[in-house]
Amino acid sequence: MSIFHSCTLLTAAIAATAFGQSAVGQNQPAPNSQPNPYTTVEGYFHLPAGRVWGSTSAIDIDPDGKTIWIAERCGGNSCAGKMDPPVLKFDPSGILLRAFGEGLILFPHGIYVEKSGNVWVTDGQAKDGKGMQVWKFSPEGKVLMTLGKAGGGEGKEGFNQPNDVIVAPNGNIFVSEGHSPGTGTARIVKFDKDGKYISEWGKHGSGPGEFEVPHTLAFDSAGRLFVGDRANNRVQIFDQDGKFIADWRQFSRPSGVFIDKNDVLYVADSESTDKPGYGNNPGYKRGLRIGSARTGVVTTFIPDPSPGTGATSAAEGVAADAAGNVYGAEVGPRAVKRYVKKQAYSGRRAGGGVFNSYPAGGSAPRR
């Protein structure tokens, strides 16, 4: 997800020409060779006593630049049959401030916090007539809107595995859909601010404007839409009408994409492997890559500490706060990690601790 400034279509067009692909392939370091100036902080965020982290790919930063929102899968890899609130808000020191969404979301997959503070969450699975929707909540957890039919659908009427959601400055809503290579759908769907269908683009394939698992979305400051086209091992860039601008492969296999207000681009790769079959991306190691959304140059690589032999490891979701701290939301390890610049890290963490109950103003789980 991303934080971005308002822009006009003229600005976007000029920026697209200016940014383009001018730096791609020029002065680009070899894959995996960039320095890692970060220290990993584990256990920074704590849940109430008795609750453990589930898989999570959904993480974003509040408009205040410092509060962190996470949607996790109720201690496992699904919230089906559980009443834990999956949408969580933490203060900068890792203290839980609010929790909501219990009984509504089966499989939280993507999250986006718009400039008004409203929180959007995609539900990527369906069961018993629930799921496969996009939810809009107030910052306090009130349901403001849903997109798609409960239980899933096709075409203008519903979703089949919605992955991520993002909102443009003018209120238009973009949803990426399709989590299975070669089957189901593979598209970006555009709605107006009231949830009315406008248009869509994309199909299965590897050409410009085609997708295999459009897993994650972000805007840069010029309003260009970055799509993490995961199973094609690339980031595709479009204008807001779906016109193809560029594709970048130097950020590896994107499970998560985030762009900050300075156009710093953060990309999480949780799947690359040299082995044939799913995840094949020879020469690229798993981890977090940081670079420029303007030039496409990768400047930093935070490697996955695991051997990377499983289907997924380390961060799928990624975000960065206004102070430059990076956060990785992990599906396989079922954790959220914080990455702090080494020169700024003292070895201590503020706040934290074990919580015995959900905070006032949040939603307590039903037993």
C-alpha positions as CSV (number, residue, x, y, z in Angstrom):
1,M,0.0,0.0,0.0
2,S,1.1,3.6,-0.2
3,I,0.8,7.2,1.0
4,F,0.6,9.7,-1.9
5,H,-0.3,13.2,-2.7
6,S,-3.2,14.4,-4.8
7,C,-2.4,14.8,-8.5
8,T,-4.0,15.7,-11.8
9,L,-4.0,13.5,-14.8
10,L,-1.8,16.0,-16.5
11,T,0.8,15.7,-13.7
12,A,0.6,11.9,-14.0
13,A,1.1,12.0,-17.7
14,I,4.1,14.3,-17.4
15,A,5.6,12.1,-14.6
16,A,5.1,9.0,-16.6
17,T,7.1,10.4,-19.4
18,A,9.7,11.8,-17.1
19,F,10.1,8.7,-15.0
20,G,9.4,6.1,-17.7
21,Q,12.0,3.3,-17.9
22,S,15.0,5.7,-18.2
23,A,17.0,4.2,-15.3
24,V,15.9,0.6,-15.7
25,G,18.9,-1.4,-16.8
26,Q,21.2,1.5,-16.2
27,N,23.4,1.6,-13.1
28,Q,21.4,-1.3,-11.8
29,P,23.3,-3.3,-9.2
30,A,23.5,-7.1,-9.6
31,P,20.5,-8.9,-8.0
32,N,20.9,-9.5,-4.2
33,S,24.1,-7.4,-4.0
34,Q,22.7,-4.3,-2.4
35,P,23.7,-3.4,1.2
36,N,21.4,-4.1,4.1
37,P,21.6,-1.2,6.6
38,Y,18.7,-2.6,8.8
39,T,18.5,-4.5,12.0
40,T,15.6,-6.9,12.5
41,V,13.4,-6.5,15.5
42,E,11.2,-9.4,16.4
43,G,8.3,-9.5,18.8
44,Y,7.7,-5.8,18.5
45,F,3.9,-6.1,18.4
46,H,2.0,-8.0,21.1
47,L,-1.5,-9.4,21.1
48,P,-3.8,-9.9,24.1
49,A,-3.0,-12.8,26.4
50,G,-4.1,-16.1,24.9
51,R,-4.0,-14.9,21.3
52,V,-1.2,-15.7,18.9
53,W,-0.3,-14.4,15.5
54,G,-1.7,-16.0,12.5
55,S,-0.6,-15.6,8.9
56,T,-0.7,-12.0,7.7
57,S,0.0,-10.3,4.4
58,A,-1.9,-7.2,5.2
59,I,-0.1,-4.2,6.7
60,D,-0.3,-0.4,6.2
61,I,0.5,2.9,7.9
62,D,-2.1,5.3,9.2
63,P,-2.2,8.8,7.7
64,D,-0.5,10.0,10.9
65,G,2.7,8.4,9.5
66,K,3.4,6.4,12.6
67,T,0.4,4.2,13.6
68,I,0.4,0.7,12.1
69,W,-2.6,-1.3,10.9
70,I,-2.4,-5.1,10.5
71,A,-5.0,-7.6,9.5
72,E,-4.1,-11.2,10.5
73,R,-5.9,-14.5,10.1
74,C,-7.1,-15.3,13.6
75,G,-4.1,-17.3,14.9
76,G,-4.0,-19.6,11.8
77,N,-4.5,-19.1,8.1
78,S,-8.2,-18.4,8.2
79,C,-10.8,-16.8,10.4
80,A,-13.5,-19.2,9.4
81,G,-15.3,-20.4,12.5
82,K,-13.5,-18.0,14.8
83,M,-14.5,-14.8,16.5
84,D,-11.2,-13.0,17.0
85,P,-11.1,-9.5,15.6
86,P,-8.7,-9.6,12.7
87,V,-8.2,-5.9,12.0
88,L,-5.6,-4.5,14.5
89,K,-4.3,-1.0,15.1
90,F,-1.0,-0.5,17.0
91,D,0.7,2.7,18.2
92,P,4.3,3.4,17.3
93,S,5.6,1.5,20.3
94,G,3.7,-1.7,19.5
95,I,0.8,-1.2,21.9
96,L,-2.5,-2.5,20.6
97,L,-5.0,0.4,20.4
98,R,-8.0,-1.1,18.6
99,A,-9.3,-4.4,17.2
100,F,-12.4,-5.1,15.1
101,G,-14.0,-7.1,12.3
102,E,-14.8,-10.3,14.2
103,G,-17.2,-12.6,12.3
104,L,-17.0,-10.5,9.1
105,I,-13.8,-11.5,7.3
106,L,-12.7,-15.0,6.6
107,F,-9.3,-14.5,5.0
108,P,-7.9,-10.9,5.3
109,H,-5.4,-10.5,2.5
110,G,-4.9,-6.8,1.7
111,I,-5.3,-3.7,3.7
112,Y,-5.3,0.0,2.8
113,V,-5.8,3.1,5.0
114,E,-7.0,6.1,3.1
115,K,-6.2,9.7,3.9
116,S,-9.5,10.1,5.8
117,G,-8.4,7.3,8.1
118,N,-11.0,4.8,6.8
119,V,-9.7,1.2,6.5
120,W,-10.2,-1.1,3.5
121,V,-9.7,-4.8,3.8
122,T,-9.9,-7.5,1.1
123,D,-11.3,-11.0,2.0
124,G,-9.7,-13.5,-0.4
125,Q,-11.6,-16.7,0.3
126,A,-15.2,-17.9,0.6
127,K,-17.1,-20.4,2.8
128,D,-20.8,-20.9,3.6
129,G,-21.9,-17.9,1.6
130,K,-19.4,-15.5,3.2
131,G,-16.1,-14.0,1.9
132,M,-14.7,-12.8,-1.4
133,Q,-15.6,-9.2,-0.6
134,V,-13.9,-5.8,-0.1
135,W,-14.8,-4.1,3.2
136,K,-14.6,-0.4,4.1
137,F,-14.5,0.4,7.8
138,S,-14.4,3.7,9.7
139,P,-11.3,4.1,11.9
140,E,-13.5,2.8,14.8
141,G,-14.6,-0.3,13.0
142,K,-18.0,0.7,11.7
143,V,-18.8,-0.9,8.3
144,L,-19.2,1.9,5.7
145,M,-19.3,-0.1,2.5
146,T,-18.8,-3.5,0.9
147,L,-17.9,-4.3,-2.6
148,G,-18.8,-7.6,-4.2
149,K,-21.3,-10.3,-3.4
150,A,-20.9,-12.3,-0.2
151,G,-19.5,-15.7,-1.2
152,G,-18.0,-14.4,-4.4
153,G,-19.1,-13.8,-8.0
154,E,-17.9,-12.8,-11.4
155,G,-17.8,-9.8,-13.7
156,K,-19.3,-6.6,-12.4
157,E,-21.2,-8.3,-9.7
158,G,-18.5,-9.9,-7.6
159,F,-15.0,-11.1,-7.0
160,N,-13.1,-14.3,-7.3
161,Q,-10.1,-14.0,-4.9
162,P,-9.7,-10.2,-4.4
163,N,-6.1,-9.6,-3.4
164,D,-5.7,-5.9,-2.7
165,V,-7.5,-2.6,-2.7
166,I,-6.4,1.1,-3.0
167,V,-8.1,4.4,-3.3
168,A,-7.0,7.3,-5.5
169,P,-7.1,11.0,-4.4
170,N,-10.4,11.5,-6.3
171,G,-12.0,8.6,-4.4
172,N,-11.9,6.0,-7.2
173,I,-11.3,2.5,-5.9
174,F,-9.0,-0.1,-7.4
175,V,-9.2,-3.8,-6.6
176,S,-6.8,-6.4,-7.8
177,E,-8.2,-9.9,-8.3
178,G,-7.0,-13.4,-9.0
179,H,-4.8,-15.5,-6.7
180,S,-4.3,-18.6,-8.8
181,P,-2.0,-18.6,-11.9
182,G,-3.9,-19.7,-15.0
183,T,-7.3,-20.2,-13.4
184,G,-10.1,-17.9,-12.4
185,T,-9.6,-14.2,-13.0
186,A,-6.6,-11.9,-13.4
187,R,-7.7,-8.3,-13.5
188,I,-7.8,-4.8,-12.0
189,V,-11.3,-3.5,-11.3
190,K,-12.0,0.3,-11.0
191,F,-15.0,1.7,-9.1
192,D,-16.1,5.3,-8.3
193,K,-16.1,6.6,-4.7
194,D,-19.6,5.2,-4.2
195,G,-18.6,1.7,-5.3
196,K,-20.1,1.9,-8.8
197,Y,-18.3,-0.1,-11.4
198,I,-16.4,2.0,-13.9
199,S,-14.0,-0.3,-15.8
200,E,-11.5,-3.1,-15.6
201,W,-8.4,-4.4,-17.4
202,G,-6.3,-7.5,-17.5
203,K,-6.4,-11.2,-18.3
204,H,-4.1,-14.2,-17.7
205,G,-0.8,-13.9,-19.5
206,S,2.6,-12.4,-19.4
207,G,2.3,-9.5,-21.9
208,P,1.8,-5.8,-21.1
209,G,-1.4,-5.4,-19.1
210,E,-1.8,-9.1,-18.5
211,F,-1.4,-10.7,-15.1
212,E,-0.7,-13.9,-13.2
213,V,-1.6,-13.1,-9.6
214,P,-1.9,-9.3,-9.3
215,H,-1.1,-9.6,-5.7
216,T,-0.6,-6.0,-4.4
217,L,-1.2,-2.4,-5.3
218,A,0.5,1.0,-4.7
219,F,0.4,4.6,-6.0
220,D,3.4,6.8,-6.5
221,S,3.2,10.6,-6.0
222,A,2.3,11.1,-9.6
223,G,-0.7,8.8,-9.4
224,R,0.8,5.9,-11.3
225,L,-0.6,2.6,-10.2
226,F,2.1,-0.1,-9.4
227,V,0.8,-3.6,-9.6
228,G,2.8,-6.5,-8.0
229,D,2.3,-9.1,-10.8
230,R,3.7,-11.8,-8.6
231,A,3.7,-15.0,-10.7
232,N,5.2,-13.0,-13.6
233,N,8.1,-11.9,-11.4
234,R,7.5,-8.2,-12.1
235,V,6.0,-4.9,-11.1
236,Q,3.8,-3.4,-13.8
237,I,3.0,0.3,-13.9
238,F,-0.2,1.9,-15.3
239,D,-2.0,5.2,-15.4
240,Q,-5.4,5.2,-13.7
241,D,-7.2,4.3,-16.9
242,G,-5.2,1.1,-17.3
243,K,-2.8,2.4,-19.9
244,F,0.5,0.4,-19.6
245,I,3.6,2.4,-18.8
246,A,6.4,0.0,-17.8
247,D,7.3,-3.3,-16.2
248,W,10.1,-3.7,-13.8
249,R,11.7,-7.0,-12.9
250,Q,14.6,-5.8,-10.8
251,F,12.5,-5.8,-7.6
252,S,12.1,-9.6,-8.0
253,R,8.8,-11.5,-7.3
254,P,6.5,-9.0,-5.6
255,S,4.2,-10.3,-2.9
256,G,3.9,-6.8,-1.4
257,V,4.5,-3.3,-2.7
258,F,4.5,0.0,-0.7
259,I,5.5,3.5,-1.8
260,D,6.0,6.3,0.6
261,K,5.4,10.0,0.1
262,N,9.0,10.5,-1.1
263,D,8.6,7.8,-3.8
264,V,10.7,5.3,-2.0
265,L,9.5,1.9,-3.3
266,Y,9.5,-1.1,-1.0
267,V,8.9,-4.6,-2.4
268,A,8.5,-7.9,-0.5
269,D,9.5,-11.2,-2.2
270,S,8.4,-14.2,-0.3
271,E,8.5,-16.9,-3.0
272,S,11.4,-16.7,-5.4
273,T,13.3,-19.9,-6.0
274,D,15.8,-21.3,-8.5
275,K,13.8,-24.6,-8.6
276,P,11.5,-25.2,-11.6
277,G,7.8,-24.8,-11.0
278,Y,5.9,-22.4,-8.9
279,G,8.0,-19.5,-7.7
280,N,10.8,-20.0,-10.3
281,N,12.8,-16.8,-10.5
282,P,16.4,-17.7,-11.1
283,G,19.1,-15.5,-9.7
284,Y,16.8,-13.7,-7.2
285,K,16.7,-14.4,-3.5
286,R,13.8,-13.8,-1.2
287,G,13.7,-10.7,0.9
288,L,12.8,-7.0,1.0
289,R,14.1,-4.7,-1.7
290,I,14.0,-0.9,-1.4
291,G,14.6,1.6,-4.2
292,S,13.2,4.4,-6.2
293,A,9.7,4.5,-7.7
294,R,11.0,7.3,-10.0
295,T,14.1,5.6,-11.5
296,G,13.6,2.0,-10.7
297,V,17.0,1.6,-9.1
298,V,17.2,-0.9,-6.2
299,T,19.4,0.5,-3.4
300,T,18.8,-1.9,-0.5
301,F,18.2,-5.6,0.0
302,I,17.1,-7.1,3.4
303,P,17.6,-10.9,2.8
304,D,15.2,-13.5,4.0
305,P,17.1,-15.3,6.9
306,S,15.5,-18.6,6.1
307,P,16.8,-21.1,3.4
308,G,13.7,-20.1,1.3
309,T,12.9,-23.7,0.5
310,G,9.2,-23.6,1.3
311,A,6.4,-22.2,-0.8
312,T,6.5,-18.9,1.2
313,S,8.8,-17.4,3.8
314,A,9.5,-14.0,5.4
315,A,7.4,-11.0,4.4
316,E,4.5,-11.0,2.0
317,G,3.2,-7.6,3.1
318,V,5.4,-4.5,3.5
319,A,5.0,-1.0,4.8
320,A,7.2,1.8,6.1
321,D,6.4,4.6,8.6
322,A,7.3,8.3,8.3
323,A,10.5,7.7,10.3
324,G,11.8,5.1,7.8
325,N,11.1,2.0,9.9
326,V,10.1,-0.9,7.7
327,Y,7.5,-3.6,8.6
328,G,7.1,-7.1,7.1
329,A,3.9,-9.1,7.5
330,E,4.6,-12.8,7.2
331,V,2.3,-15.6,6.0
332,G,4.5,-18.7,6.5
333,P,6.3,-17.7,9.8
334,R,3.0,-16.1,11.1
335,A,4.7,-13.0,12.4
336,V,5.3,-9.3,11.9
337,K,8.8,-8.0,12.0
338,R,10.2,-4.4,12.3
339,Y,13.3,-3.3,10.5
340,V,15.2,-0.3,11.9
341,K,18.3,1.4,10.5
342,K,21.3,0.0,12.4
343,Q,22.7,3.4,13.4
344,A,19.4,4.3,15.0
345,Y,18.8,1.0,16.8
346,S,19.7,1.0,20.5
347,G,18.8,-2.7,21.1
348,R,15.8,-1.6,23.2
349,R,12.2,-1.3,22.2
350,A,9.7,1.1,23.6
351,G,6.3,-0.1,24.8
352,G,5.2,-3.6,24.2
353,G,4.5,-6.2,26.8
354,V,1.7,-8.7,27.2
355,F,-1.9,-7.5,27.2
356,N,-4.6,-9.1,29.3
357,S,-7.6,-7.7,27.4
358,Y,-8.6,-5.7,24.3
359,P,-8.3,-2.0,24.7
360,A,-11.2,0.3,25.5
361,G,-13.0,1.3,22.3
362,G,-11.9,-1.9,20.5
363,S,-13.9,-5.0,19.9
364,A,-13.5,-7.9,22.3
365,P,-13.7,-11.4,20.9
366,R,-16.8,-13.4,21.5
367,R,-16.3,-16.8,23.1
